[in-house]
Amino acid sequence: MSTEGSSDARTPLERMLEARSVAVIGASAREGTAGHQTLLELRKGGFDGLVYPVNPKYEELEGSRCYPSIGEIPHPVDLAVISLANSLLEETLSACAAAGVGSAVIYASGFEEPREGIPPLTERLTAIARNAGMAVCGGNCMGFVNVERGLRATGWYEPERIDPGSIAFISHSGSVFAALLHNDRGLRFNVAISSGQEFVTTTADYLHYALGLESTRAIGLFIETIRDAAGFRDAMVVANERDVPVVALKVGREALSRALVTSHSGALAGEDGAYEALFEADGVLRVETLDEMGDTLALFVAGRRAGPGALASIHDSGGERAMLVDAAATARVPLASIARETTDRIAELLDPGLPAVNPLDVWGTGKDAFAIINGCERALLDDPGVAALAFAVDLTTDDDPEEGFIASFLEVWPETDKPMAMLSNFASGISRPDVERLHEAGAPVLEGTLTGLAAFRHLFAHRDHRLLAPVDATTPIPSEVRNRWAERLATGQPLGERESLTLLSAFGIPVVPSEVVESLDGAVAAAERLGFPVALKTAEPGIQHKSEVDGVKLALADPSAVEAAYADLTGRLGPRVLVEEMAPPGVEMHLGVMRDPQFGPLVIVAAGGVLVEILRDRRLGLPPLDLVRARALADRLQARPLLDGVRGAPSADVDAFVRAIVGMSWLAHDLGEHLEALDANPVICGSDGCVAVDVLVIPRRS
């Protein structure tokens, strides 16, 4: 073939997603095959580039000359769509590389039975593509659709008409990719990609491409994993700079890591913990279902952003208003407290007997409903405490197109820049022809109570994330302290609890005073120096979880109690013990560090004591954290109200606990490469501060 075009300045990814020429390898005349449908989809999409069917069985397909092999095409090919069985992939991709093809879509999975001494087929395919500088979509994918370019590189049936829009969608699931392209709710895409197993080209690469498109207003992700963590985080920087929200449905959260069973922190984090921390740090908005994904993208792609305040809503039903109040609590969506001026304006409009409150039921007799509803919409939107408005009615067939609910919404929609949405409580009752009027106006339609409210929560979360100041990554810990502890941990030798407590103290985390002794006289003398009551713990090397061997004796009030406890511990476990001052009463919390293979050290904040095992109530963060981010982690714990005092107990010093979280984050930041895991449990939070009582440090395995 000709080598003309080898100096093409486009990147391999651009040659894929903006291909000017496409070879369909495995093209077929047989209906129902991916090789046949790929040719049809290229035509349906309006692709105006060159199409080269490749199959030695045919001389012509769909009006184009068919070539026996990729090497016989006389012109450079940007993209080869490979619709062949796994057994033919290696030979075919090698031929593409030799022919100078810029990129490939691989539908097949790349699976083959393992053979001793031979790398897996997926690895061999990856090596071929990388050595040739090719971008690859797949394997095990359904290809992609670049709507703006009219390019459909997919072998499955898609709608005859796909209008261009401003959502970029990237999915590891081909079924999800297809489902969103077939949506009937006005979600429109500039590019949609079924990335599959990502042999070469990753979600991070596609993100960078999407963020380079002027039309991209929002990005949706359906992902199983992130294969290029650094590239993903770089893309999030660009997304935040451009104010492009990224909405992600990450599956697989229930699989727990088995690599760190020796630490509570590792077990608590699980395999999903890193994603929780990553999304929190970078402002990725995590959804639970595809319906929530759809509602959230619909709200964001309308282009309006929330200012200060919370949600207001308008209803035509007292019962559905009550339902929304309950659902808002479940969805963790704040409802706005409206000003007295707003209340007075609304009261003048409503029929007698209807309270002027938020959420607002506007339906009385039905007389002058259009004017009443419009006036109430405007009053709520003018309120400084209202950040967004939900018009929450069932979008059944509109009896009055001129003065019905949709007409009322559309009259007010252009008068404000505040986010507004029509929210239907029952998706199956929606009249699609009627809501098309909203789609044409660029107004969002949310199709479920909980999913719609979740979309508003994500809208507010996006606002709040963008208000955060960047974390100053300059460590406050002196270099000599960091270097000393880095050298100690790098030895890989276990740390005793006394040394572990000293490590925490070096990073500003308060710890209980303690001494290590190896005799009864030493134990009594240490107890007298520290002050009764005290605790005795075995300090024998190799015992990590002391409570499991009955190695902890608490609240020893005098020398005789110390003597009895020491005799029991030494008789069973050995003479080396740790004598600790008893911490004052308070709420038991947990702080920890675990190391993720991809994302590095994570900070864990959790309910402490036995609750860490029972409730699994935890939040994770990427270090370092500042006071604002540390407080946000603590505030999202289910156990957080305990710190405010319950049943007459005094409130804890939350500020001290937040400072301890920040200290732990700097420990993770500065020493994380040398740590496998760290547990500080419990950290006792009382009215006069917080203090770490028990600590387990596991240096990183070499």
C-alpha positions as semicolon CSV with decimal commas, in nm:
position;residue;x (nm);y (nm);z (nm)
1;M;0,000;0,000;0,000
2;S;0,102;0,363;-0,034
3;T;0,289;0,523;0,257
4;E;0,142;0,861;0,170
5;G;0,002;1,025;0,483
6;S;0,254;0,873;0,721
7;S;0,337;1,225;0,839
8;D;-0,026;1,280;0,948
9;A;-0,011;1,527;1,238
10;R;-0,329;1,393;1,399
11;T;-0,295;1,179;1,709
12;P;-0,388;0,809;1,689
13;L;-0,699;0,886;1,897
14;E;-0,802;1,159;1,653
15;R;-0,746;0,921;1,363
16;M;-0,987;0,687;1,542
17;L;-1,265;0,916;1,660
18;E;-1,238;1,156;1,363
19;A;-1,145;0,899;1,100
20;R;-1,151;1,004;0,736
21;S;-1,119;0,649;0,612
22;V;-1,252;0,326;0,764
23;A;-1,172;-0,033;0,677
24;V;-1,426;-0,291;0,793
25;I;-1,234;-0,616;0,834
26;G;-1,477;-0,904;0,836
27;A;-1,733;-0,707;0,636
28;S;-2,021;-0,928;0,531
29;A;-2,333;-0,940;0,320
30;R;-2,502;-1,163;0,577
31;E;-2,768;-0,975;0,770
32;G;-2,748;-0,992;1,146
33;T;-2,368;-1,003;1,156
34;A;-2,157;-0,726;1,307
35;G;-1,958;-0,710;0,984
36;H;-2,274;-0,633;0,787
37;Q;-2,425;-0,393;1,041
38;T;-2,102;-0,193;1,062
39;L;-2,133;-0,107;0,694
40;L;-2,498;-0,012;0,741
41;E;-2,427;0,207;1,043
42;L;-2,151;0,393;0,860
43;R;-2,400;0,473;0,587
44;K;-2,684;0,559;0,829
45;G;-2,466;0,801;1,019
46;G;-2,386;0,998;0,706
47;F;-2,012;0,927;0,713
48;D;-1,859;1,114;0,420
49;G;-1,516;0,954;0,431
50;L;-1,380;0,650;0,250
51;V;-1,512;0,304;0,342
52;Y;-1,312;-0,008;0,257
53;P;-1,484;-0,344;0,316
54;V;-1,225;-0,619;0,371
55;N;-1,316;-0,983;0,311
56;P;-1,164;-1,222;0,050
57;K;-1,508;-1,380;-0,006
58;Y;-1,653;-1,074;-0,178
59;E;-1,561;-0,837;-0,457
60;E;-1,818;-0,569;-0,363
61;L;-2,028;-0,487;-0,057
62;E;-2,285;-0,211;-0,009
63;G;-2,170;-0,037;-0,324
64;S;-1,797;-0,035;-0,232
65;R;-1,513;-0,245;-0,367
66;C;-1,420;-0,521;-0,122
67;Y;-1,051;-0,590;-0,062
68;P;-0,909;-0,932;0,020
69;S;-0,678;-0,792;0,293
70;I;-0,594;-0,470;0,471
71;G;-0,252;-0,464;0,305
72;E;-0,405;-0,436;-0,042
73;I;-0,591;-0,111;0,023
74;P;-0,399;0,148;-0,185
75;H;-0,453;0,443;0,050
76;P;-0,373;0,512;0,417
77;V;-0,648;0,397;0,654
78;D;-0,728;0,588;0,971
79;L;-0,947;0,325;1,135
80;A;-0,986;-0,050;1,101
81;V;-1,303;-0,197;1,251
82;I;-1,217;-0,562;1,317
83;S;-1,522;-0,788;1,319
84;L;-1,349;-1,124;1,349
85;A;-1,317;-1,412;1,594
86;N;-1,052;-1,410;1,866
87;S;-0,842;-1,666;1,679
88;L;-0,786;-1,419;1,393
89;L;-0,715;-1,106;1,596
90;E;-0,337;-1,133;1,634
91;E;-0,270;-1,191;1,265
92;T;-0,517;-0,920;1,165
93;L;-0,390;-0,652;1,403
94;S;-0,032;-0,728;1,297
95;A;-0,136;-0,675;0,935
96;C;-0,301;-0,345;1,030
97;A;0,016;-0,230;1,203
98;A;0,227;-0,326;0,902
99;A;-0,010;-0,136;0,673
100;G;0,018;0,183;0,879
101;V;-0,343;0,183;1,001
102;G;-0,382;0,454;1,262
103;S;-0,633;0,289;1,495
104;A;-0,865;-0,004;1,543
105;V;-1,196;-0,109;1,695
106;I;-1,190;-0,468;1,821
107;Y;-1,530;-0,618;1,893
108;A;-1,406;-0,959;2,015
109;S;-1,289;-1,022;2,370
110;G;-0,933;-1,137;2,302
111;F;-0,984;-1,453;2,506
112;E;-0,789;-1,769;2,443
113;E;-0,708;-2,069;2,657
114;P;-0,385;-2,015;2,855
115;R;-0,069;-2,165;2,706
116;E;0,239;-2,224;2,915
117;G;0,522;-1,986;2,837
118;I;0,313;-1,770;2,603
119;P;0,168;-1,431;2,711
120;P;-0,212;-1,399;2,694
121;L;-0,361;-1,289;2,362
122;T;-0,475;-0,960;2,517
123;E;-0,116;-0,876;2,611
124;R;0,011;-0,965;2,263
125;L;-0,254;-0,748;2,100
126;T;-0,167;-0,460;2,331
127;A;0,202;-0,492;2,244
128;I;0,130;-0,492;1,870
129;A;-0,080;-0,177;1,892
130;R;0,156;0,010;2,120
131;N;0,460;-0,073;1,913
132;A;0,277;0,060;1,606
133;G;0,146;0,370;1,787
134;M;-0,216;0,269;1,727
135;A;-0,519;0,369;1,931
136;V;-0,754;0,079;2,004
137;C;-1,119;0,084;2,111
138;G;-1,189;-0,246;2,288
139;G;-1,162;-0,537;2,292
140;N;-1,496;-0,672;2,398
141;C;-1,669;-0,350;2,297
142;M;-1,944;-0,221;2,070
143;G;-1,733;0,054;1,915
144;F;-1,821;0,423;1,918
145;V;-2,038;0,690;1,762
146;N;-1,902;1,037;1,691
147;V;-2,232;1,213;1,630
148;E;-2,073;1,545;1,531
149;R;-1,868;1,373;1,260
150;G;-2,142;1,138;1,142
151;L;-1,910;0,848;1,219
152;R;-2,067;0,526;1,352
153;A;-1,799;0,264;1,413
154;T;-2,032;0,006;1,561
155;G;-2,173;-0,325;1,446
156;W;-2,509;-0,310;1,622
157;Y;-2,833;-0,141;1,530
158;E;-2,863;0,220;1,641
159;P;-3,149;0,467;1,584
160;E;-3,188;0,596;1,231
161;R;-3,152;0,951;1,360
162;I;-2,914;1,054;1,636
163;D;-2,907;1,431;1,679
164;P;-2,582;1,587;1,801
165;G;-2,572;1,719;2,156
166;S;-2,332;1,817;2,430
167;I;-2,292;1,502;2,643
168;A;-1,983;1,285;2,603
169;F;-2,048;0,931;2,724
170;I;-1,783;0,663;2,790
171;S;-1,884;0,314;2,899
172;H;-1,711;-0,013;2,981
173;S;-2,046;-0,180;2,915
174;G;-2,161;-0,210;2,556
175;S;-2,520;-0,260;2,665
176;V;-2,519;0,066;2,859
177;F;-2,360;0,244;2,561
178;A;-2,644;0,122;2,338
179;A;-2,916;0,193;2,594
180;L;-2,821;0,558;2,626
181;L;-2,801;0,606;2,251
182;H;-3,158;0,470;2,229
183;N;-3,297;0,700;2,500
184;D;-3,624;0,879;2,431
185;R;-3,582;1,157;2,686
186;G;-3,383;1,416;2,498
187;L;-3,031;1,320;2,605
188;R;-2,808;1,404;2,310
189;F;-2,442;1,320;2,263
190;N;-2,147;1,459;2,076
191;V;-1,956;1,134;2,120
192;A;-2,046;0,800;2,280
193;I;-1,782;0,530;2,328
194;S;-1,804;0,165;2,429
195;S;-1,446;0,131;2,547
196;G;-1,463;-0,230;2,661
197;Q;-1,148;-0,380;2,809
198;E;-0,929;-0,089;2,698
199;F;-0,634;-0,289;2,564
200;V;-0,456;0,036;2,476
201;T;-0,678;0,344;2,484
202;T;-0,828;0,418;2,825
203;T;-1,113;0,614;2,976
204;A;-0,860;0,884;3,064
205;D;-0,764;0,920;2,697
206;Y;-1,128;0,951;2,593
207;L;-1,189;1,205;2,870
208;H;-0,910;1,427;2,741
209;Y;-1,053;1,404;2,390
210;A;-1,406;1,490;2,507
211;L;-1,280;1,784;2,710
212;G;-1,110;1,915;2,399
213;L;-1,447;1,941;2,222
214;E;-1,606;2,282;2,251
215;S;-1,951;2,123;2,250
216;T;-1,896;1,911;2,565
217;R;-2,107;2,040;2,854
218;A;-2,121;1,723;3,064
219;I;-1,954;1,382;3,068
220;G;-2,109;1,052;3,171
221;L;-1,902;0,749;3,271
222;F;-2,002;0,387;3,327
223;I;-1,686;0,225;3,459
224;E;-1,564;-0,091;3,625
225;T;-1,213;0,038;3,696
226;I;-0,970;0,317;3,611
227;R;-0,668;0,188;3,424
228;D;-0,472;0,515;3,407
229;A;-0,508;0,688;3,743
230;A;-0,268;0,972;3,669
231;G;-0,429;1,042;3,332
232;F;-0,774;1,036;3,486
233;R;-0,677;1,289;3,754
234;D;-0,514;1,512;3,492
235;A;-0,840;1,507;3,298
236;M;-1,033;1,604;3,610
237;V;-0,816;1,915;3,641
238;V;-0,922;2,016;3,290
239;A;-1,287;1,931;3,363
240;N;-1,284;2,159;3,666
241;E;-1,112;2,437;3,472
242;R;-1,380;2,413;3,202
243;D;-1,665;2,362;3,452
244;V;-1,764;2,037;3,283
245;P;-1,932;1,810;3,539
246;V;-1,830;1,443;3,528
247;V;-2,104;1,199;3,632
248;A;-1,989;0,844;3,703
249;L;-2,159;0,513;3,770
250;K;-1,884;0,295;3,915
251;V;-1,983;-0,070;3,954
252;G;-1,822;-0,341;4,167
253;R;-1,825;-0,169;4,505
254;E;-1,923;-0,482;4,697
255;A;-1,601;-0,671;4,619
256;L;-1,374;-0,648;4,922
257;S;-0,997;-0,648;4,914
258;R;-0,834;-0,950;5,076
259;A;-0,482;-0,807;5,068
260;L;-0,505;-0,617;5,397
261;V;-0,692;-0,846;5,633
262;T;-0,445;-0,760;5,911
263;S;-0,579;-0,405;5,938
264;H;-0,925;-0,268;5,997
265;S;-0,847;0,020;5,762
266;G;-0,773;-0,211;5,470
267;A;-1,083;-0,419;5,527
268;L;-1,299;-0,109;5,566
269;A;-1,176;0,051;5,246
270;G;-1,232;-0,250;5,023
271;E;-1,166;-0,227;4,653
272;D;-1,413;0,059;4,617
273;G;-1,252;0,284;4,876
274;A;-1,002;0,441;4,640
275;Y;-1,279;0,546;4,403
276;E;-1,477;0,701;4,685
277;A;-1,172;0,906;4,783
278;L;-1,077;0,991;4,425
279;F;-1,427;1,106;4,330
280;E;-1,452;1,316;4,646
281;A;-1,115;1,482;4,581
282;D;-1,177;1,556;4,213
283;G;-1,546;1,645;4,227
284;V;-1,671;1,344;4,029
285;L;-2,044;1,303;4,088
286;R;-2,122;0,939;4,164
287;V;-2,464;0,800;4,074
288;E;-2,616;0,466;4,167
289;T;-2,837;0,383;3,867
290;L;-2,873;0,465;3,500
291;D;-3,195;0,653;3,574
292;E;-3,005;0,872;3,818
293;M;-2,736;0,914;3,552
294;G;-2,999;1,028;3,303
295;D;-3,160;1,279;3,538
296;T;-2,826;1,419;3,649
297;L;-2,695;1,462;3,295
298;A;-3,025;1,622;3,190
299;L;-3,001;1,877;3,471
300;F;-2,637;1,963;3,406
301;V;-2,654;1,978;3,029
302;A;-2,914;2,254;3,055
303;G;-2,611;2,465;3,146
304;R;-2,733;2,641;3,460
305;R;-2,537;2,627;3,785
306;A;-2,665;2,659;4,139
307;G;-2,585;2,962;4,349
308;P;-2,622;2,987;4,728
309;G;-2,920;2,826;4,894
310;A;-3,121;2,508;4,863
311;L;-3,412;2,354;4,671
312;A;-3,764;2,487;4,634
313;S;-4,043;2,285;4,478
314;I;-4,394;2,344;4,345
315;H;-4,665;2,075;4,345
316;D;-5,026;2,028;4,245
317;S;-5,083;1,763;4,513
318;G;-5,055;1,771;4,889
319;G;-4,982;1,398;4,897
320;E;-4,704;1,418;4,641
321;R;-4,563;1,719;4,821
322;A;-4,539;1,509;5,139
323;M;-4,380;1,230;4,936
324;L;-4,114;1,469;4,810
325;V;-4,037;1,591;5,162
326;D;-3,975;1,231;5,270
327;A;-3,775;1,158;4,956
328;A;-3,561;1,470;5,001
329;A;-3,453;1,342;5,341
330;T;-3,363;1,006;5,187
331;A;-3,179;1,171;4,900
332;R;-3,001;1,413;5,135
333;V;-3,127;1,720;4,947
334;P;-3,167;2,039;5,152
335;L;-3,496;2,223;5,116
336;A;-3,485;2,602;5,117
337;S;-3,616;2,813;5,404
338;I;-3,792;3,096;5,226
339;A;-3,795;3,458;5,342
340;R;-4,094;3,633;5,496
341;E;-4,123;3,856;5,189
342;T;-4,153;3,546;4,971
343;T;-4,414;3,398;5,201
344;D;-4,621;3,716;5,181
345;R;-4,603;3,725;4,800
346;I;-4,714;3,364;4,772
347;A;-4,992;3,402;5,031
348;E;-5,149;3,678;4,822
349;L;-5,168;3,441;4,525
350;L;-5,286;3,113;4,679
351;D;-5,643;3,006;4,731
352;P;-5,757;3,022;5,095
353;G;-5,642;2,730;5,306
354;L;-5,319;2,663;5,120
355;P;-5,010;2,739;5,332
356;A;-4,738;2,958;5,180
357;V;-4,447;2,726;5,254
358;N;-4,172;2,539;5,073
359;P;-4,237;2,280;4,935
360;L;-4,543;2,452;4,795
361;D;-4,879;2,301;4,700
362;V;-5,041;2,550;4,462
363;W;-5,355;2,363;4,363
364;G;-5,679;2,489;4,514
365;T;-5,995;2,540;4,312
366;G;-5,813;2,551;3,979
367;K;-5,940;2,901;3,907
368;D;-5,668;3,130;3,764
369;A;-5,423;2,842;3,804
370;F;-5,188;2,965;3,531
371;A;-5,141;3,307;3,694
372;I;-5,112;3,157;4,044
373;I;-4,850;2,904;3,943
374;N;-4,645;3,155;3,744
375;G;-4,654;3,404;4,030
376;C;-4,543;3,142;4,279
377;E;-4,261;3,028;4,051
378;R;-4,134;3,384;4,021
379;A;-4,163;3,447;4,395
380;L;-3,962;3,137;4,482
381;L;-3,697;3,205;4,218
382;D;-3,656;3,562;4,349
383;D;-3,588;3,432;4,700
384;P;-3,213;3,455;4,785
385;G;-3,233;3,126;4,976
386;V;-3,355;2,933;4,672
387;A;-3,073;2,790;4,461
388;A;-3,292;2,582;4,228
389;L;-3,656;2,506;4,160
390;A;-3,828;2,174;4,091
391;F;-4,171;2,190;3,930
392;A;-4,282;1,849;4,060
393;V;-4,598;1,734;3,882
394;D;-4,696;1,420;3,694
395;L;-4,626;1,491;3,328
396;T;-4,929;1,316;3,189
397;T;-5,099;1,445;2,873
398;D;-5,139;1,820;2,908
399;D;-5,508;1,917;2,891
400;D;-5,429;2,278;2,808
401;P;-5,116;2,333;2,597
402;E;-5,154;2,710;2,629
403;E;-5,201;2,740;3,007
404;G;-5,104;2,402;3,145
405;F;-4,808;2,308;3,362
406;I;-4,560;2,288;3,077
407;A;-4,669;2,623;2,937
408;S;-4,636;2,778;3,282
409;F;-4,285;2,639;3,323
410;L;-4,178;2,753;2,977
411;E;-4,303;3,107;3,038
412;V;-4,084;3,147;3,346
413;W;-3,784;2,942;3,222
414;P;-3,622;3,222;3,014
415;E;-3,676;3,485;3,285
416;T;-3,414;3,344;3,524
417;D;-3,067;3,196;3,520
418;K;-3,138;2,976;3,822
419;P;-3,161;2,601;3,757
420;M;-3,517;2,481;3,701
421;A;-3,651;2,140;3,608
422;M;-3,979;1,967;3,553
423;L;-3,981;1,663;3,782
424;S;-4,222;1,377;3,722
425;N;-4,294;1,137;4,006
426;F;-4,388;0,854;3,769
427;A;-4,180;0,794;3,455
428;S;-4,433;0,554;3,304
429;G;-4,700;0,824;3,301
430;I;-4,499;1,081;3,108
431;S;-4,647;1,207;2,782
432;R;-4,347;1,202;2,549
433;P;-4,498;1,432;2,283
434;D;-4,576;1,693;2,548
435;V;-4,234;1,691;2,715
436;E;-4,071;1,728;2,374
437;R;-4,167;2,094;2,406
438;L;-3,938;2,113;2,710
439;H;-3,654;1,935;2,529
440;E;-3,679;2,177;2,238
441;A;-3,647;2,469;2,481
442;G;-3,337;2,315;2,638
443;A;-3,518;2,266;2,969
444;P;-3,445;1,957;3,180
445;V;-3,705;1,690;3,253
446;L;-3,632;1,465;3,552
447;E;-3,810;1,132;3,544
448;G;-3,828;1,008;3,901
449;T;-3,871;1,144;4,252
450;L;-3,556;0,999;4,407
451;T;-3,344;1,018;4,092
452;G;-3,456;1,374;4,023
453;L;-3,379;1,483;4,377
454;A;-3,041;1,310;4,354
455;A;-2,972;1,516;4,042
456;F;-3,030;1,834;4,244
457;R;-2,800;1,698;4,517
458;H;-2,529;1,652;4,255
459;L;-2,596;2,003;4,126
460;F;-2,533;2,142;4,476
461;A;-2,230;1,916;4,528
462;H;-2,078;2,046;4,205
463;R;-2,131;2,403;4,328
464;D;-1,976;2,328;4,666
465;H;-1,674;2,151;4,518
466;R;-1,597;2,444;4,292
467;L;-1,604;2,679;4,591
468;L;-1,328;2,484;4,767
469;A;-0,985;2,643;4,771
470;P;-0,702;2,414;4,654
471;V;-0,520;2,228;4,929
472;D;-0,177;2,369;5,004
473;A;0,041;2,062;4,945
474;T;0,336;2,204;5,141
475;T;0,380;1,973;5,436
476;P;0,394;2,137;5,782
477;I;0,610;1,854;5,918
478;P;0,984;1,935;5,950
479;S;1,203;1,752;5,700
480;E;1,416;1,590;5,971
481;V;1,104;1,435;6,125
482;R;0,981;1,307;5,789
483;N;1,320;1,167;5,694
484;R;1,371;0,994;6,028
485;W;1,038;0,816;6,011
486;A;1,076;0,736;5,642
487;E;1,406;0,563;5,715
488;R;1,251;0,373;6,006
489;L;0,951;0,251;5,807
490;A;1,167;0,164;5,506
491;T;1,335;-0,106;5,713
492;G;1,009;-0,300;5,699
493;Q;1,047;-0,401;6,062
494;P;0,729;-0,399;6,272
495;L;0,666;-0,108;6,508
496;G;0,566;-0,168;6,864
497;E;0,270;0,025;6,997
498;R;0,481;0,271;7,193
499;E;0,681;0,354;6,881
500;S;0,358;0,374;6,680
501;L;0,215;0,624;6,926
502;T;0,533;0,830;6,894
503;L;0,490;0,831;6,516
504;L;0,138;0,972;6,547
505;S;0,253;1,235;6,793
506;A;0,522;1,348;6,550
507;F;0,245;1,437;6,303
508;G;0,041;1,636;6,549
509;I;-0,206;1,364;6,649
510;P;-0,257;1,362;7,028
511;V;-0,172;1,028;7,190
512;V;-0,214;0,885;7,537
513;P;0,105;0,898;7,755
514;S;0,265;0,555;7,789
515;E;0,578;0,363;7,890
516;V;0,715;0,019;7,799
517;V;0,845;-0,193;8,089
518;E;0,960;-0,552;8,140
519;S;0,913;-0,609;8,515
520;L;0,648;-0,578;8,781
521;D;0,843;-0,307;8,963
522;G;0,876;-0,118;8,638
523;A;0,503;-0,148;8,570
524;V;0,409;-0,016;8,916
525;A;0,660;0,268;8,896
526;A;0,536;0,367;8,548
527;A;0,177;0,363;8,669
528;E;0,264;0,593;8,958
529;R;0,443;0,833;8,724
530;L;0,154;0,839;8,477
531;G;-0,112;0,855;8,747
532;F;-0,386;0,605;8,827
533;P;-0,600;0,465;8,674
534;V;-0,388;0,304;8,402
535;A;-0,413;0,036;8,136
536;L;-0,172;-0,254;8,083
537;K;-0,124;-0,405;7,737
538;T;0,104;-0,680;7,621
539;A;0,395;-0,537;7,424
540;E;0,541;-0,870;7,315
541;P;0,660;-0,859;6,952
542;G;0,436;-1,023;6,694
543;I;0,104;-0,963;6,869
544;Q;-0,087;-0,719;6,649
545;H;-0,444;-0,746;6,777
546;K;-0,406;-0,751;7,154
547;S;-0,772;-0,786;7,241
548;E;-0,792;-1,115;7,053
549;V;-0,546;-1,272;7,299
550;D;-0,694;-1,099;7,607
551;G;-0,385;-0,883;7,614
552;V;-0,543;-0,562;7,747
553;K;-0,630;-0,476;8,109
554;L;-0,813;-0,150;8,169
555;A;-0,890;0,089;8,455
556;L;-0,630;-0,042;8,700
557;A;-0,686;0,184;8,999
558;D;-0,393;0,100;9,231
559;P;-0,062;-0,093;9,258
560;S;-0,234;-0,417;9,362
561;A;-0,453;-0,408;9,049
562;V;-0,143;-0,348;8,838
563;E;0,030;-0,642;9,008
564;A;-0,259;-0,880;8,936
565;A;-0,291;-0,767;8,575
566;Y;0,083;-0,791;8,517
567;A;0,094;-1,144;8,658
568;D;-0,183;-1,256;8,423
569;L;-0,031;-1,097;8,112
570;T;0,322;-1,213;8,173
571;G;0,212;-1,563;8,267
572;R;0,040;-1,609;7,932
573;L;0,211;-1,374;7,689
574;G;0,546;-1,258;7,824
575;P;0,700;-0,991;8,052
576;R;0,704;-0,694;7,811
577;V;0,404;-0,463;7,867
578;L;0,290;-0,115;7,780
579;V;0,160;0,098;8,066
580;E;-0,082;0,369;7,951
581;E;-0,262;0,650;8,119
582;M;-0,636;0,586;8,097
583;A;-0,791;0,827;7,853
584;P;-1,084;1,038;7,974
585;P;-1,432;0,921;7,866
586;G;-1,555;1,015;7,522
587;V;-1,678;0,891;7,186
588;E;-1,464;0,624;7,023
589;M;-1,362;0,704;6,664
590;H;-1,120;0,548;6,419
591;L;-0,847;0,704;6,204
592;G;-0,640;0,505;5,960
593;V;-0,431;0,484;5,647
594;M;-0,433;0,215;5,384
595;R;-0,244;0,194;5,058
596;D;-0,426;0,140;4,730
597;P;-0,216;-0,016;4,450
598;Q;-0,332;0,245;4,197
599;F;-0,409;0,558;4,391
600;G;-0,162;0,531;4,678
601;P;-0,235;0,608;5,043
602;L;-0,590;0,680;5,156
603;V;-0,704;0,838;5,483
604;I;-0,989;0,660;5,660
605;V;-1,224;0,822;5,911
606;A;-1,468;0,587;6,079
607;A;-1,674;0,499;6,381
608;G;-1,436;0,349;6,636
609;G;-1,410;0,070;6,886
610;V;-1,622;-0,234;6,804
611;L;-1,842;-0,016;6,581
612;V;-1,568;-0,015;6,319
613;E;-1,639;-0,385;6,262
614;I;-2,017;-0,379;6,309
615;L;-2,132;-0,064;6,129
616;R;-1,860;-0,029;5,864
617;D;-1,933;0,342;5,892
618;R;-1,641;0,510;5,718
619;R;-1,534;0,782;5,478
620;L;-1,213;0,798;5,279
621;G;-1,001;1,082;5,145
622;L;-0,697;1,135;4,926
623;P;-0,424;1,311;5,124
624;P;-0,343;1,577;5,206
625;L;-0,661;1,720;5,354
626;D;-0,724;2,069;5,485
627;L;-0,958;2,154;5,770
628;V;-1,259;2,201;5,541
629;R;-1,219;1,868;5,367
630;A;-1,138;1,686;5,690
631;R;-1,452;1,823;5,853
632;A;-1,658;1,717;5,552
633;L;-1,535;1,358;5,593
634;A;-1,625;1,357;5,960
635;D;-1,963;1,520;5,903
636;R;-2,070;1,246;5,660
637;L;-2,025;0,967;5,914
638;Q;-2,341;0,805;6,046
639;A;-2,180;0,823;6,391
640;R;-2,118;1,197;6,361
641;P;-2,417;1,298;6,585
642;L;-2,253;1,112;6,873
643;L;-1,987;1,381;6,884
644;D;-2,254;1,641;6,961
645;G;-2,356;1,458;7,278
646;V;-2,652;1,225;7,330
647;R;-2,864;1,149;7,636
648;G;-2,701;1,416;7,844
649;A;-2,342;1,335;7,748
650;P;-2,126;1,642;7,685
651;S;-2,041;1,729;7,327
652;A;-1,698;1,631;7,201
653;D;-1,432;1,870;7,077
654;V;-1,503;1,821;6,705
655;D;-1,238;2,075;6,607
656;A;-0,972;1,866;6,779
657;F;-1,088;1,555;6,595
658;V;-1,079;1,742;6,263
659;R;-0,723;1,857;6,336
660;A;-0,629;1,495;6,407
661;I;-0,772;1,394;6,068
662;V;-0,558;1,659;5,902
663;G;-0,252;1,531;6,090
664;M;-0,325;1,176;5,976
665;S;-0,358;1,300;5,619
666;W;-0,010;1,454;5,632
667;L;0,126;1,130;5,775
668;A;-0,029;0,947;5,479
669;H;0,100;1,209;5,235
670;D;0,456;1,220;5,367
671;L;0,507;0,853;5,460
672;G;0,244;0,669;5,258
673;E;0,493;0,508;5,022
674;H;0,640;0,326;5,322
675;L;0,307;0,223;5,478
676;E;0,087;-0,074;5,404
677;A;-0,172;0,025;5,662
678;L;-0,220;0,211;5,988
679;D;-0,500;0,183;6,245
680;A;-0,557;0,429;6,527
681;N;-0,855;0,274;6,702
682;P;-0,995;0,399;6,919
683;V;-0,932;0,769;6,903
684;I;-1,129;0,891;7,203
685;C;-1,302;1,224;7,147
686;G;-1,407;1,408;7,462
687;S;-1,502;1,758;7,558
688;D;-1,138;1,856;7,612
689;G;-0,993;1,715;7,292
690;C;-0,918;1,380;7,134
691;V;-0,646;1,124;7,196
692;A;-0,530;0,809;7,016
693;V;-0,523;0,511;7,249
694;D;-0,443;0,204;7,036
695;V;-0,229;0,210;6,721
696;L;-0,122;-0,056;6,473
697;V;0,134;0,034;6,205
698;I;0,217;-0,208;5,923
699;P;0,518;-0,101;5,714
700;R;0,490;-0,160;5,343
701;R;0,592;-0,504;5,228
702;S;0,906;-0,511;5,019
